[in-house]
Each structure stands twice: as structure tokens, then as C-alpha cells.
């Protein structure tokens, strides 16, 4: 890969980073993927960042993040959390994932393959660069893989329904005390493959997380 395709090696604007990311073939070069097709969306000025696990086949075909069944469920959650609908979410939220190319199906064909730690490492530079350029005030990690990036060592059971700052400290409400930005509002993965929400107590945790979202939207965009 040419140096110009390396995140952080000269791209100074979000648009140029996105263009370079769209050309990325790291996982192809490393033998993990047959082809690359990075999926993400967003623009300068968005202060809310959504980080999922990886695109699925629908996202891969449409090159539109969170466009499949799990994404539609996530949009319904966000509507409950204060957004006016999917178009409002897409207008206000930068959307990416721990690896931005579809990893393919599992060997048994019953779901999408979870990206390996090596693939996550290969893609992490793009996420780091986006974080630096966007300077989001709110990050929503979706599922355990994204959670491990932002709150390492924590379990979904311990974090869904709570708000954290970037140091991992629990935050009661934005603006109450000085915090290390961005704030972090973890959510479970909305995929039907995930059984995390089969427990009613965890559904209540999700309800609690969504109830915290509405004030965070306006706060994120006010700074
Ligand atoms: S998943 Fe990330 S690192 Fe791998 S080829 Fe796609 S954009 Fe590049």
C-alpha cells in the first residue's frame, strides 16, 4: 500500500481520509478478505460517533452502514432515544465500525463472521484518525467488540444503561462535572444473532440507556 493510503500520514481533512479509507486493501493484502469494500458514512461537524462491529451483507451491497435488519432495529432504538427517525440519525451521526469491510459469513453459514483481532488491529488506524478529526462529544459503541475498544475489560452487563467518560469513569449527566471527552454510551448489538437481550433485566438496561440518549444528542451538538 502506498504511504498516501496510510491513515495519519498526510491526510489533514476528513474527506481525504475517507477517500484513502475507501481505497484500503490491508485485509486483502493480509489474506483475510478476497476484496475490500469499506462502509461508513459521515461528514465534518457531526459530534456523535456510532461504532459497530462490522458491516453485514446488506451494508456491503448498498455501501450504507447499518442498513440491514440489525441496523433497522438500531434505528428504532434511536427513535425511542430521541432522534426524529432514521434520516435524522444519518444526518447527525457519523457511522463506522471496528472493521469497515464485510468479513463474510461464518463457516456454518448461520451468521456473519466476527472480525479477528488482527483485522481489528489492521482497521484501528482508520478509527483513530476519524476520532481525531471528528472530535466527537458522544461515542456509542455497539456490541462487545466496540466496547472492548472504548472500555477495555468491561462487560456489556456492567455498562449498558450507564454513561462513561473517555477515562472510564461513570458520569451521571453531561456538563455536571469536568469529564474526559468523548462521553461513552454503550449499547448491545441489535443483531438477531445476539442473545444478550433475551434476559428481561438486560432489556431494562437497554431502556435505561435509551432514556439517557435524548439530552446527550443536544449536548453533543452544542459544544
Ligand atoms: S476492514 Fe479496514 S483495514 Fe481491512 S481492508 Fe477494510 S478498511 Fe482496510
Boltz pocket constraint, residues with backbone or C-beta under 6 A from the ligand:
constraints:
  - pocket:
      binder: B
      contacts: [[A, 21], [A, 24], [A, 25], [A, 26], [A, 27], [A, 28], [A, 36], [A, 37], [A, 38], [A, 98], [A, 99], [A, 100], [A, 101], [A, 119], [A, 122], [A, 123], [A, 124], [A, 126]]
      max_distance: 6.0
